[in-house]
Amino acid sequence: MVELYGAIHGMHWDDFFTGRHGDIEISPSKELLNDLQRFPAGTRVGIESLNKEDGERVESHLLKLPFNPPATRFINENYGVPIPASRPIYIRESNSYWDILAKECSKLKFDVVFLENKNIWFKYNQARIKQAENNQNRENLFVFEKGESKEHYNRKVVSFNLERYKEETLIRKIHEIERDNELLKAIKLHNVNIAFVGEGHASYWAANSEKIYSEFGIKIENYSRESPVDNRVHYPYYKVQTIFDKQALPDEKVTSYRQNLERTIKLLEQKRLGDKEPDFIGTWDIRNPLKGYFEMFVNKNGGKIQGEIIDCLGDADFEGKVDARNIKFVKQYRERKNEIDYQGIVRDGKIIGFFTTEGFGEPFYATSKKPKNLVELGVSWDLLAERYKKGVNSIGKRLFDKKAN
């Protein structure tokens, strides 16, 4: 049995007007520290942190890794000189929360264990260096070259966005999933009675307690959470107070964020989200088709349609109308209340149109034929919108031109 505590343990502030920035100090609340007094001496407490020696090794490792970005191609307008790519560094969020917690646990004669694995952080460091080098290379090429066609430039933009998003996803996999697994292994290995981890880890574990027990043999007995109060109007903006919630519920935003990551990884590895063949494959983000990728399963009854749409954000139901040349439907994610309106033209098994939600609208594209790759999925909207300009402009005007309404 493990008592689980989640905490927002470090924050950073930036002042847009003055350019000042720094750490926000967060300390364990009196309510949390009082709650710990119910445990006996000798209780083993796991804390999501590296010990001091390993922490220094991780920071030193990042600074010593070879960093060879290409030379900057463009002159910075503000300074009149090329600004080279910056080496990734650690912006040190205050460790005071964990430090204070460890000291208080020692006063209570608890056995404190630091749960982080330095080898995961070494892997994370290497991925960040590689990403920074690749980003600089993309920045050098991310320009409309002389004599370059619009189609070629669009393909380049989509390709670069895909590369960047894939790298970000793989870095998140290391930081959020592989690191998560190592924390759980450490809890099991050290037979921890109380686990203090960041809210992102804790909320996901609490929401998936059966999975955690099945995969790691860890049974979560109770979940408590400590969250900062945004009261910096009344207190110095480098300090916040916290609220202790003894019987906390998982944060749905955290679990949704993790689901998005897991689905994106599945899409990259298996090239598909669902278990059956979709009727349409599309994207609601034509500049980053991986982010907006969806699979559409359609049930048609005359001119009416309904069915399911799966994407990396979740599962949604839809219903609407379709004829030989036009389609209109409303999508609603099962975990959310807001509705998303889709309107498009249908040409040769392809849908080109727009979606709108809460006053915001963007293009979307779908095809009944499996696209060659994600780049083709992204650039097809521009190519077909040019070919079927009249129909696409008509939908855009109907949705976005207030005078037409």
C-alpha positions as CSV (number, residue, x, y, z in Angstrom):
1,M,0.0,0.0,0.0
2,V,1.3,3.4,-1.0
3,E,0.0,6.8,0.2
4,L,0.3,9.1,-2.8
5,Y,0.9,12.8,-2.6
6,G,1.0,15.1,-5.6
7,A,2.4,18.6,-5.6
8,I,3.2,21.5,-7.9
9,H,6.7,21.8,-6.5
10,G,8.3,24.4,-8.7
11,M,7.3,27.3,-10.8
12,H,8.9,30.1,-12.8
13,W,7.8,33.7,-13.3
14,D,8.4,36.1,-16.2
15,D,7.5,39.8,-16.2
16,F,6.7,40.8,-19.8
17,F,7.1,44.5,-19.2
18,T,10.3,44.6,-17.3
19,G,12.0,41.4,-18.6
20,R,12.6,40.2,-15.1
21,H,12.2,36.6,-14.2
22,G,13.0,34.1,-11.5
23,D,11.8,31.2,-9.4
24,I,8.6,31.0,-7.4
25,E,9.1,29.6,-4.0
26,I,6.6,27.0,-3.0
27,S,6.7,25.3,0.4
28,P,4.8,22.4,1.9
29,S,1.7,23.6,3.8
30,K,1.2,23.2,7.5
31,E,-1.8,21.0,6.8
32,L,0.3,18.6,4.8
33,L,3.1,18.5,7.4
34,N,0.6,17.9,10.1
35,D,-0.9,15.1,8.1
36,L,2.5,13.4,8.0
37,Q,2.6,13.2,11.8
38,R,0.2,10.3,11.8
39,F,2.9,8.0,10.3
40,P,5.3,6.1,12.6
41,A,9.1,6.6,12.7
42,G,10.8,4.4,10.1
43,T,8.2,5.1,7.5
44,R,9.9,5.0,4.1
45,V,9.2,8.2,2.1
46,G,10.0,8.4,-1.6
47,I,10.6,11.9,-3.1
48,E,10.6,12.7,-6.8
49,S,14.1,14.2,-6.9
50,L,17.7,13.4,-7.6
51,N,20.1,13.3,-4.7
52,K,22.4,16.3,-4.6
53,E,25.3,14.4,-6.3
54,D,23.3,13.0,-9.1
55,G,21.6,16.3,-9.7
56,E,24.9,18.0,-10.2
57,R,26.0,15.2,-12.6
58,V,22.9,15.6,-14.7
59,E,23.4,19.4,-15.1
60,S,27.1,18.9,-15.8
61,H,26.3,16.2,-18.4
62,L,24.1,18.6,-20.3
63,L,26.7,21.3,-20.4
64,K,29.5,19.0,-21.5
65,L,27.6,17.2,-24.3
66,P,28.9,18.2,-27.8
67,F,26.7,20.9,-29.3
68,N,27.3,21.6,-33.0
69,P,24.4,23.6,-34.5
70,P,24.8,24.9,-38.1
71,A,25.9,28.6,-38.4
72,T,23.0,31.0,-38.2
73,R,22.0,32.0,-41.7
74,F,20.1,35.3,-41.0
75,I,20.9,38.6,-39.3
76,N,18.9,39.4,-36.2
77,E,16.9,42.6,-37.0
78,N,17.3,44.0,-33.4
79,Y,21.0,43.4,-33.0
80,G,22.3,43.6,-36.7
81,V,24.3,40.4,-36.3
82,P,23.7,36.7,-36.5
83,I,22.5,35.2,-33.2
84,P,23.8,31.6,-32.8
85,A,21.6,28.8,-31.5
86,S,21.6,28.6,-27.7
87,R,22.7,25.5,-25.9
88,P,19.9,24.0,-23.8
89,I,20.4,24.6,-20.1
90,Y,18.4,23.8,-17.0
91,I,16.3,26.8,-15.7
92,R,16.6,25.9,-12.1
93,E,13.1,25.9,-10.6
94,S,13.4,26.1,-6.9
95,N,14.1,22.8,-5.1
96,S,13.0,24.4,-1.8
97,Y,9.8,22.3,-1.7
98,W,11.6,19.0,-1.9
99,D,14.4,20.2,0.4
100,I,12.0,21.4,3.1
101,L,9.9,18.2,2.7
102,A,13.0,16.0,3.1
103,K,14.1,17.9,6.2
104,E,10.7,17.6,7.8
105,C,10.6,13.9,7.1
106,S,14.0,13.5,8.7
107,K,12.7,15.3,11.8
108,L,9.9,12.7,12.0
109,K,12.6,10.0,11.7
110,F,11.3,8.8,8.3
111,D,13.6,6.9,5.9
112,V,13.9,9.2,2.9
113,V,14.5,7.8,-0.6
114,F,15.2,9.9,-3.7
115,L,13.3,8.3,-6.6
116,E,14.8,9.9,-9.8
117,N,17.1,7.9,-12.1
118,K,20.0,9.9,-13.4
119,N,20.3,7.7,-16.6
120,I,16.9,8.8,-17.8
121,W,18.0,12.4,-17.4
122,F,21.2,11.7,-19.4
123,K,19.0,10.3,-22.2
124,Y,16.7,13.4,-21.9
125,N,19.8,15.7,-22.2
126,Q,21.0,14.0,-25.4
127,A,17.5,14.4,-27.0
128,R,17.4,18.1,-26.1
129,I,20.8,18.7,-27.6
130,K,19.8,17.0,-30.8
131,Q,16.6,18.9,-31.0
132,A,18.3,22.2,-30.6
133,E,20.7,21.4,-33.4
134,N,17.9,20.3,-35.7
135,N,15.8,23.3,-34.9
136,Q,18.6,25.6,-35.9
137,N,19.0,23.8,-39.2
138,R,15.2,24.1,-39.8
139,E,15.3,27.8,-39.0
140,N,17.9,28.4,-41.6
141,L,15.7,26.7,-44.3
142,F,12.4,28.0,-43.1
143,V,12.1,30.8,-45.6
144,F,10.5,31.4,-49.0
145,E,13.5,31.0,-51.3
146,K,13.9,33.0,-54.5
147,G,12.2,31.2,-57.3
148,E,10.6,28.6,-55.0
149,S,7.0,27.7,-55.8
150,K,4.2,28.1,-53.3
151,E,3.5,24.4,-53.4
152,H,7.2,23.5,-52.6
153,Y,7.3,26.0,-49.8
154,N,4.1,24.6,-48.3
155,R,5.6,21.1,-48.4
156,K,8.7,22.3,-46.7
157,V,6.7,24.0,-43.9
158,V,4.6,20.9,-43.3
159,S,7.7,18.7,-43.4
160,F,9.5,20.9,-40.9
161,N,6.5,21.0,-38.6
162,L,6.2,17.2,-38.7
163,E,9.9,16.8,-37.8
164,R,9.7,19.2,-35.0
165,Y,6.5,17.7,-33.6
166,K,7.9,14.2,-33.8
167,E,11.0,15.3,-31.8
168,E,8.9,17.0,-29.2
169,T,6.8,13.9,-28.9
170,L,9.8,11.6,-28.4
171,I,11.3,14.0,-25.8
172,R,8.0,14.0,-24.0
173,K,8.0,10.2,-24.1
174,I,11.4,10.2,-22.3
175,H,10.4,12.8,-19.8
176,E,6.8,11.8,-19.1
177,I,6.5,8.1,-19.8
178,E,10.0,6.5,-19.4
179,R,10.8,8.7,-16.4
180,D,7.3,7.9,-15.0
181,N,8.1,4.2,-15.2
182,E,11.4,4.6,-13.5
183,L,9.8,6.4,-10.6
184,L,7.3,3.6,-10.1
185,K,10.1,1.0,-10.3
186,A,12.0,2.9,-7.6
187,I,8.9,3.0,-5.4
188,K,8.5,-0.8,-5.7
189,L,12.2,-1.5,-5.3
190,H,12.6,0.5,-2.2
191,N,9.2,-0.6,-0.7
192,V,8.1,3.0,-0.3
193,N,5.2,3.7,2.1
194,I,4.6,7.3,1.1
195,A,5.4,8.7,-2.4
196,F,5.7,12.5,-3.0
197,V,5.8,13.2,-6.8
198,G,4.8,16.0,-9.1
199,E,1.1,16.6,-9.8
200,G,1.5,15.3,-13.4
201,H,2.7,11.9,-12.3
202,A,0.4,11.6,-9.2
203,S,-2.8,12.6,-11.0
204,Y,-2.1,10.1,-13.8
205,W,-1.3,7.3,-11.4
206,A,-4.4,8.0,-9.3
207,A,-6.6,8.0,-12.4
208,N,-5.0,4.7,-13.6
209,S,-4.5,2.9,-10.3
210,E,-5.6,-0.5,-11.6
211,K,-3.1,-0.2,-14.4
212,I,-0.3,0.8,-12.0
213,Y,-1.1,-2.2,-9.8
214,S,-1.2,-4.6,-12.7
215,E,2.1,-3.4,-14.3
216,F,4.2,-2.4,-11.2
217,G,2.5,-4.2,-8.3
218,I,1.9,-0.9,-6.5
219,K,-1.5,-0.4,-4.8
220,I,-2.4,3.2,-4.2
221,E,-4.3,3.5,-0.9
222,N,-5.0,7.2,-1.0
223,Y,-4.3,10.3,-3.1
224,S,-3.7,13.7,-1.7
225,R,-2.7,16.9,-3.5
226,E,-1.2,20.2,-2.7
227,S,-1.7,23.0,-5.2
228,P,-0.5,26.6,-5.3
229,V,-3.0,29.4,-4.9
230,D,-2.7,32.2,-7.5
231,N,-2.6,34.9,-4.9
232,R,0.4,36.9,-6.1
233,V,-1.7,40.1,-6.1
234,H,-1.5,40.0,-2.3
235,Y,1.9,38.3,-1.9
236,P,5.2,38.9,-3.5
237,Y,5.0,37.3,-7.0
238,Y,8.0,35.1,-6.2
239,K,6.0,33.3,-3.5
240,V,2.7,31.4,-3.5
241,Q,0.7,29.7,-0.8
242,T,-0.6,26.2,-1.2
243,I,-3.9,24.4,-0.4
244,F,-3.8,20.8,0.8
245,D,-6.6,18.5,-0.4
246,K,-6.6,15.3,1.7
247,Q,-9.0,13.3,-0.6
248,A,-8.1,14.6,-4.0
249,L,-9.5,13.7,-7.4
250,P,-7.3,13.2,-10.5
251,D,-6.9,16.3,-12.7
252,E,-8.7,15.6,-16.0
253,K,-6.4,18.0,-17.9
254,V,-3.4,16.0,-16.8
255,T,-4.9,12.7,-17.8
256,S,-6.0,14.1,-21.2
257,Y,-2.5,15.5,-21.8
258,R,-1.0,12.0,-21.2
259,Q,-3.6,10.4,-23.4
260,N,-2.7,12.8,-26.2
261,L,1.0,11.8,-25.8
262,E,0.2,8.0,-25.8
263,R,-2.0,8.2,-28.9
264,T,0.6,10.3,-30.8
265,I,3.3,7.7,-30.0
266,K,0.9,4.9,-31.1
267,L,0.3,6.8,-34.4
268,L,4.0,7.2,-35.0
269,E,4.8,3.6,-34.3
270,Q,1.7,1.8,-35.8
271,K,0.6,4.3,-38.4
272,R,-3.0,4.0,-37.1
273,L,-5.1,4.9,-34.1
274,G,-8.1,2.6,-34.4
275,D,-8.3,-1.2,-34.7
276,K,-10.4,-1.2,-37.9
277,E,-10.2,0.4,-41.3
278,P,-11.5,3.9,-41.3
279,D,-13.8,5.4,-44.0
280,F,-11.8,8.6,-44.0
281,I,-8.4,9.7,-42.8
282,G,-7.9,13.4,-42.3
283,T,-6.4,16.2,-40.3
284,W,-7.8,19.3,-38.6
285,D,-4.3,21.0,-38.6
286,I,-3.1,21.2,-42.2
287,R,0.2,22.7,-41.2
288,N,0.9,20.0,-38.7
289,P,-1.1,16.9,-39.9
290,L,0.3,14.7,-37.1
291,K,-1.2,16.9,-34.5
292,G,-4.6,17.0,-36.2
293,Y,-4.7,13.5,-37.6
294,F,-8.0,11.8,-37.3
295,E,-9.8,8.6,-38.5
296,M,-13.5,8.8,-39.4
297,F,-15.9,5.9,-39.2
298,V,-19.2,6.7,-41.0
299,N,-22.7,5.2,-40.9
300,K,-24.8,6.6,-43.8
301,N,-28.6,6.4,-44.0
302,G,-29.8,8.3,-47.1
303,G,-28.6,11.9,-46.7
304,K,-27.9,11.5,-43.0
305,I,-24.6,10.5,-41.5
306,Q,-23.4,9.6,-38.0
307,G,-20.5,7.8,-36.5
308,E,-17.2,8.1,-34.7
309,I,-14.0,10.2,-35.1
310,I,-10.8,9.2,-33.3
311,D,-7.8,11.5,-33.0
312,C,-5.0,12.1,-30.5
313,L,-7.2,14.3,-28.3
314,G,-9.8,11.6,-27.7
315,D,-12.9,9.9,-29.2
316,A,-15.8,11.9,-30.6
317,D,-19.3,11.2,-32.0
318,F,-20.7,13.1,-34.9
319,E,-23.9,13.4,-36.9
320,G,-24.9,15.5,-39.9
321,K,-25.9,15.5,-43.6
322,V,-24.1,14.7,-46.8
323,D,-24.9,14.7,-50.5
324,A,-22.9,14.2,-53.7
325,R,-21.1,17.5,-53.3
326,N,-21.4,18.8,-49.8
327,I,-21.1,17.6,-46.2
328,K,-22.0,19.2,-42.9
329,F,-21.7,17.6,-39.4
330,V,-21.3,18.4,-35.8
331,K,-18.6,16.7,-33.7
332,Q,-18.5,16.4,-29.9
333,Y,-15.8,14.7,-27.9
334,R,-17.2,12.3,-25.3
335,E,-15.4,13.9,-22.4
336,R,-16.3,17.5,-23.4
337,K,-19.4,19.6,-23.8
338,N,-18.5,22.0,-26.6
339,E,-19.6,21.1,-30.2
340,I,-17.4,21.6,-33.3
341,D,-19.1,22.4,-36.6
342,Y,-17.6,21.0,-39.8
343,Q,-18.6,22.0,-43.3
344,G,-16.9,21.0,-46.6
345,I,-17.3,20.1,-50.2
346,V,-17.0,16.5,-51.4
347,R,-15.0,15.8,-54.5
348,D,-13.7,12.4,-55.7
349,G,-13.8,10.9,-52.2
350,K,-12.1,13.9,-50.7
351,I,-13.5,16.5,-48.2
352,I,-12.1,20.0,-48.2
353,G,-13.6,22.5,-45.8
354,F,-13.5,24.3,-42.5
355,F,-14.4,23.6,-38.8
356,T,-15.5,26.2,-36.3
357,T,-15.8,26.1,-32.5
358,E,-16.5,29.0,-30.1
359,G,-15.8,31.6,-32.8
360,F,-12.5,30.0,-33.9
361,G,-12.2,28.4,-37.3
362,E,-9.5,26.5,-39.3
363,P,-9.3,24.3,-42.5
364,F,-9.6,20.6,-42.4
365,Y,-9.1,17.8,-45.0
366,A,-10.1,14.2,-45.2
367,T,-9.8,11.5,-47.9
368,S,-11.3,8.0,-48.4
369,K,-8.0,6.8,-49.9
370,K,-5.0,6.1,-47.7
371,P,-2.6,9.0,-48.1
372,K,1.0,8.3,-49.1
373,N,2.3,10.0,-46.0
374,L,1.5,12.8,-43.5
375,V,3.1,15.5,-45.7
376,E,0.6,14.6,-48.5
377,L,-2.2,14.7,-46.0
378,G,-1.2,18.2,-44.9
379,V,-0.6,19.8,-48.3
380,S,-3.6,18.4,-50.0
381,W,-6.0,21.1,-48.6
382,D,-4.1,23.9,-50.3
383,L,-3.8,22.0,-53.7
384,L,-7.5,21.1,-53.7
385,A,-8.7,24.4,-52.3
386,E,-7.1,26.1,-55.3
387,R,-8.7,23.6,-57.7
388,Y,-12.1,23.9,-56.2
389,K,-11.8,27.6,-55.2
390,K,-15.4,28.5,-55.8
391,G,-16.9,25.9,-53.6
392,V,-14.3,26.3,-50.8
393,N,-14.6,30.1,-50.8
394,S,-18.4,29.8,-50.6
395,I,-18.1,27.7,-47.4
396,G,-15.5,30.1,-46.0
397,K,-17.7,33.1,-46.7
398,R,-20.7,31.4,-45.2
399,L,-18.9,30.6,-42.0
400,F,-16.6,33.6,-41.5
401,D,-18.1,36.6,-43.3
402,K,-20.4,38.3,-40.9
403,K,-21.9,40.4,-43.7
404,A,-23.0,37.1,-45.5
405,N,-24.9,36.1,-42.3
